[in-house]
Amino acid sequence: MQPVLEVRATDGFALWPVTEIESFGYMPLSGELTPLEVGTAVMNIAACNDIDPEDGVRPPRPADPLGSFLHGLLTFDTLFAAGGFRVTDSSTGVTFMPGCCNGLEDWREWHQVLDGDGQACFGHDPDPCAERRGDAVRLTVDVEQSAGPAIELPAAELRHLLAGAEHDLAGFLALAADWTERNLPRHAVPTIAALARALDLPTPS
């Protein structure tokens, strides 16, 4: 299980250094990323929230390009980080991926499977869902496919995987905090706080 961020092409982005990405894909997040990869991830999280403010709801965009690009990330109350948790069954090759409109800010919904009502879904097209069945959990890649692929695992193993994925997210956030202080010094404090909210994690101290 890995936290993954949906990423887009970085062609022409020049506000800070990023990795060259040519097309849509997913970037695993962890404490092992390079500075260029961290910059790419921060760019994509900011881009998810780069939406023009409505009149009177949020302050107007700043005129400078950097402040303008970060504006949504720094002013939205509820942030979105496209992606989710990817689960791969190494024995069968089946991969459970987040669907469209799923976000990393909702990753704690996985705990509903273990400690809540026993079910959670993670986006659409495909429509991935996780369901607890006694001491086991079934991860269905797309519930719209009646005989589609799925991953079966013990509930205790899912709890272990979730702890590892949370560790990876926290590791990424720690890297992002250091990266932000070096690359966005004028915006470091609010940017770090915003990234923590986007990942539903405590702000690094």
N, C-alpha and C positions, 0 to 999 in steps of 0.2 A: 504494500500500500504506500503510495506516494502522493503528497500534495502536488498538483500540477496547475500551472497558470496558463490560460489561453493567451497566445502571443500572436502578434501580427507582424507584417513586414516592417523593417526599420529603415527602409530606403528614405534618404533625405532628412532623417532626424539628426539635429545638430546641437541640441541644447546641452547634451552631455554625452560621453562616450557610451556606445552600445555595441552589442554583438550584431553582425550582419545576419538578418533573417529574411529569407526571400518570400516565404508564404506562411499561411496560417498553420499553427501547430500548438503543441503543449510543451511547456518548460517545467521540469521537475524542480521544486524548491527545496533547498536544504542549506545547511551551514557549510557546504562544500563548494558553493558557486564562486566563480572568478569575479573580480570587480566589474568586468564588462557584462557578465551575465546578470549581476545584481542591478546594474544600470538599466539593462534591458527589461528586467522584471518591474522595476520602479516605473519605467516609461509606460509599460503596458497597464499597470494599475492606475496610473494617472490618466491614461487615455480612456480607460473604462468610465471615468467620471468627468471627462472633458466635455461638459454639456453647458450650453449657454444658460446663464441665470435668467429666470423669469422676473418680470418687473416687480420689485419690492420684496421678493422672496429671499434673494441672496444679494450681496454687494455686487456691483458691476465688475466686469473683468478689468484687471490692471492693463495698462498699455504695453508694458514690456513683455516680450515673447515668453520668457521663463515664468513670470508671474501669471500670465494668461493661461499657459498650459497647466500649471499647478492649481489654478483657481478652483476647479471643481473638487479636486482631492482635498483642498484645504477648507472648503466652505460647505460641502454637503454634510448633513447630519448622518445620513445613511449612505454608506459607501458600497461599491460593487467591485469585486475582483473576479473576473470571469475565470471559471475553472472548477476545481473540486478535487476529490480524491480518486486516483486511478488504482485499481486493484488488478494484479495479474496473477493468474494461476499458472505457475511454471510447469506443472505436470501436463496440462491440457492446452496451454497457449491462449486460453480465453482471457480477454481483458475487459474489465468493467470500467467504463469511462463516464465522466460527468456529461450530461446532456446540455443542450442549448439553454442559455439563461440561468444556469446554475452558477453559484459564486462561492468562493472560498470563505466569504464572511459567514456562510451558513454551515460550516463544516461540523459544528457541534450537533447538528441534527443526526449525525451518525449515532450519537449516544441514545437517541430515541429508540433505536433498534434494540439496544441492549437493556436500557433502563427505563424506557418510556412505553409507548403503545405497541412497540414491536415492529414498526414499519416506517420507512422513510423513502422518498423518491427524490431524484437529483436531476431535475431538468427534463427536457423533452427532445425528441427527434435526434437521437433515440430517447426512450423513456426508461432510464435505469432505476431500478428499485431494489431495496434491501428489505428482507422480511425474516423475522425470527420465527423459527419452528422448533419449539422445545429447547434443546441444548445446542441446536445448530442454527446457522443463518444461511439463507439463500440470497445470492446477489444475481438478479436477473438483468442481463445486459439491455434488453428492450422488452418491456411487458406487452408491447403491441404485437410481438411475434409469439404466437401461442406455443411454438416448439423451439424457441430461440435458445441460444447458449446461456449458461448460468454457471456460477461458482458456488459450491457448497463448502462451508467450513464451520468448525466448532465455534460457538459463541465466545468461549474463552480465548480462542486464537484471534478473533476479531478485536477483542478488547486489547490484546497485546499489539496488534497492528495499528490500532488507533493511537496508542501511546507512542509508537514509533513515528507515526505521521505527525503528531503534535510536536514531537521533538524536532522533526525536520522543519516544520513551520517556524518554531521558536528559533532554531539555528539560522534560518534565513533572515528573520526579523533582526536578530543581533547583527548579522552582516550588513543588512540594509541600514541599520542605525549608524554604524561606523561609516558606511559609504555616503550616507546623507550628510554627515558632519563634514566630510572631506569635499564633496562635490556640490552641495547646496547649502553652504554655510549660512546664508541670509535667511533661509527657509527651514533650517534643520529641525528645530524643535517642533513646529506644527506638522512638518512632513512626517517625522518619526511617529508622532501621535496618530496621524491619519493612517499610516501604514498599519499600525497596531490595531486600529479600529477596523480597517479593511480585512484583517485576518482574524479578528475576534480574539486577540491576545493582549496581555498586559503590556503597557509601554515599557521598553527596556530601561533599566535604571542607569 
